[in-house]
Structure formats: structure tokens, C-alpha cells
Amino acid sequence: METKTIEHKGIIRQIEGEKIIVQILSQAACASCLINGQCSVSDTKEKDIEVETKNAKDYKIGQSVEVVITENLGLKAAIIAYFIPFLVLMISLILFLQIFKNELISGLLSIGMLLPYYFNIMVI
């Protein structure tokens, strides 16, 4: 089975220890279309990506690089960033509604449940 990859060309903006910050140009699917100037849905954005490597000393700021990840890592990232927090929010909302019988308190506590989740994700 062939593993599919996602590739982006970028430029190294910062090097911190074993972490490299790479700036990539993210394009919507229509941004590469030949007639993208004819419609208003063309979308390109600059994004910074953190790449951990033990060979950070081999790179220089301003160097052009290519960032490659396997497609299943993109799916894993989407699950961690969107699906799990959604489950935490919905399950905690249902539980807090059963306990407190107050929508405002339950909603605020459910949103508060996401703070430790995102804090732990940022630390990891």
C-alpha cells in the first residue's frame, strides 16, 4: 500500500534549538486554477509550521525547504484539533445539564473543560 504525502515548499523563518519555524504559502484548491483572477474565491495565506528535527544546526534562516508529511498525520491532526474537543464539549455539556439544570452554568463549565485540553496539547 502506497502512503500518500502532503508537500509544501517553504522558507525557514526561525531556528530554536531542535525546532524550526517554516513559513509556507497555503493555497485553496482554486488558487492554482488558470482563471483564478476571474473569480473572487481565490485564497492564499502564509502559515508558520513548527518542525522538530535533530539536525536543526544544518539549516539556515531564509533557506528554502520542502515540508513533507504523510496524509494520515493530517487526519490525526484534524481528529486531535476538532473531533476530540467536540466530544469533550458535548459530553461535558450533557453531564453538566443533568447535574446543574442550568444552561448558562453548564455551557460555561463545558467551555471551561476545553481549557485544560488545549493547554495540554500546546505543551505536548
Number of C-alpha atoms within 10 A of each C-alpha: 3 4 7 10 12 12 12 14 14 22 19 21 17 17 18 10 12 12 17 23 19 25 22 20 13 16 13 12 11 15 15 12 10 8 10 13 10 8 8 8 12 16 13 14 9 11 12 17 16 13 13 14 12 9 11 15 13 7 14 14 13 13 11 14 15 12 15 11 12 12 13 13 12 13 11 11 11 12 13 15 14 10 13 14 18 14 11 15 18 15 13 20 21 15 13 19 17 12 10 11 12 11 14 11 13 20 18 12 15 21 15 13 16 17 12 10 15 14 10 10 11 8 6 6
